[in-house]
Amino acid sequence: QVVLVESGGDSVQAGGSLRLSCTASGYSFSGNCMGWFRQTPGKEREGVAIISPFAGSPYYADSVKGRFTISQDNSKNTVYLQMNSLKPEDTAMYYCAARVGLVCGSYYYTRRTEYNYWGQGTQVTVSS
């Protein structure tokens, strides 16, 4: 059974930092495409940082480029999202997603529909 568990969400002031973690179990972690998405009420879930091992460097949405860093530790089956210089507009529920048993090619999978497993989400709130 594939399970993704996020942690690290919190309430911080603008300019602060947080590190989100997503620990995976139930499948072979390394070499898989994974991503961090976020969603606010009434809006579509958007991909903010994507690891696609055969596509090269990670993908970042323009809104987070230069402030967020995605990384993974295969020994811990964990993917991280380091978020610096947080802004109030970063406030959202953050979700970890994985493509398990699907092709992970030289492409950035940035759409919600391209992932078949999701964590439960962790809330990030940034106050001004």
C-alpha positions as CSV (number, residue, x, y, z in Angstrom):
1,Q,0.0,0.0,0.0
2,V,1.4,3.3,-1.1
3,V,1.3,6.0,1.6
4,L,2.6,9.6,1.5
5,V,2.8,11.5,4.8
6,E,3.5,15.2,4.8
7,S,4.7,17.2,7.8
8,G,6.3,20.5,8.6
9,G,3.4,22.9,7.9
10,D,3.1,25.8,10.4
11,S,2.1,29.4,10.8
12,V,5.0,31.9,10.2
13,Q,5.5,35.5,9.5
14,A,6.4,36.9,6.1
15,G,10.1,36.5,5.4
16,G,10.3,33.3,7.4
17,S,11.2,29.8,6.4
18,L,9.7,26.3,6.7
19,R,10.8,22.9,5.5
20,L,8.1,20.5,4.5
21,S,8.8,16.7,4.5
22,C,7.0,13.9,2.7
23,T,7.8,10.4,3.7
24,A,6.8,7.6,1.3
25,S,6.2,4.0,1.9
26,G,4.9,1.0,0.0
27,Y,6.8,1.4,-3.2
28,S,10.4,1.7,-4.6
29,F,11.1,5.4,-3.9
30,S,14.2,6.3,-5.9
31,G,13.8,7.2,-9.6
32,N,10.2,8.2,-9.3
33,C,8.7,11.5,-10.2
34,M,7.4,13.4,-7.3
35,G,6.0,16.8,-6.7
36,W,4.8,19.4,-4.3
37,F,1.5,21.1,-5.0
38,R,-0.5,23.7,-3.2
39,Q,-4.1,24.7,-3.1
40,T,-6.2,27.5,-1.6
41,P,-10.0,27.4,-1.3
42,G,-11.7,27.9,-4.6
43,K,-8.5,27.6,-6.7
44,E,-7.0,24.8,-8.7
45,R,-4.2,22.7,-7.1
46,E,-1.0,24.0,-8.6
47,G,2.4,22.3,-9.0
48,V,5.1,24.4,-7.3
49,A,8.1,22.1,-7.3
50,I,8.6,18.9,-9.3
51,I,11.4,16.3,-9.3
52,S,11.6,14.4,-12.5
53,P,14.9,12.4,-12.5
54,F,15.2,12.1,-16.2
55,A,14.3,15.7,-17.0
56,G,17.3,17.3,-15.3
57,S,17.1,20.0,-12.7
58,P,13.9,20.3,-10.7
59,Y,11.0,22.4,-12.0
60,Y,9.7,25.4,-10.0
61,A,6.7,27.5,-10.6
62,D,7.6,31.1,-11.4
63,S,5.9,32.2,-8.2
64,V,8.4,30.3,-6.0
65,K,11.5,30.2,-8.2
66,G,14.5,31.4,-6.2
67,R,12.7,30.9,-2.8
68,F,11.7,27.2,-2.7
69,T,14.0,24.2,-3.1
70,I,12.8,20.6,-3.6
71,S,15.2,17.8,-2.7
72,Q,15.0,14.1,-1.8
73,D,16.8,11.7,0.4
74,N,16.5,8.2,-1.0
75,S,17.9,6.6,2.1
76,K,14.9,8.0,4.1
77,N,12.3,7.7,1.3
78,T,11.6,11.4,1.9
79,V,11.2,14.4,-0.4
80,Y,11.6,17.9,1.1
81,L,10.4,21.4,0.2
82,Q,12.6,24.1,1.7
83,M,10.6,27.4,1.6
84,N,12.4,30.6,2.3
85,S,11.4,34.3,2.1
86,L,7.8,33.2,2.6
87,K,5.0,35.6,1.5
88,P,1.4,35.8,2.5
89,E,0.5,34.5,-0.9
90,D,2.3,31.3,-0.1
91,T,-0.5,30.5,2.3
92,A,-2.1,27.2,1.2
93,M,-2.5,23.6,1.9
94,Y,0.6,21.8,0.6
95,Y,0.4,18.3,-0.8
96,C,3.0,15.8,-1.8
97,A,2.3,13.7,-4.9
98,A,3.9,10.7,-6.5
99,R,3.7,8.9,-9.9
100,V,3.8,5.3,-8.9
101,G,3.8,2.5,-11.5
102,L,3.6,5.2,-14.2
103,V,6.2,6.3,-16.7
104,C,8.6,8.9,-15.3
105,G,10.2,10.3,-18.4
106,S,12.2,13.3,-19.4
107,Y,9.3,15.6,-18.7
108,Y,8.0,17.8,-15.9
109,Y,4.7,16.5,-14.6
110,T,3.1,19.6,-13.3
111,R,-0.6,18.8,-13.5
112,R,-2.6,17.3,-10.7
113,T,-4.0,14.6,-13.1
114,E,-0.5,13.3,-13.8
115,Y,-0.1,11.9,-10.2
116,N,-1.9,8.9,-8.8
117,Y,-0.9,9.1,-5.2
118,W,-1.3,12.0,-2.8
119,G,-0.6,12.8,0.8
120,Q,-3.2,14.3,3.2
121,G,-1.7,17.8,3.0
122,T,0.0,20.1,5.5
123,Q,-1.2,23.7,6.1
124,V,1.2,26.6,5.6
125,T,0.0,30.0,6.8
126,V,2.1,33.1,6.3
127,S,1.1,36.3,8.0
128,S,2.1,39.8,7.0
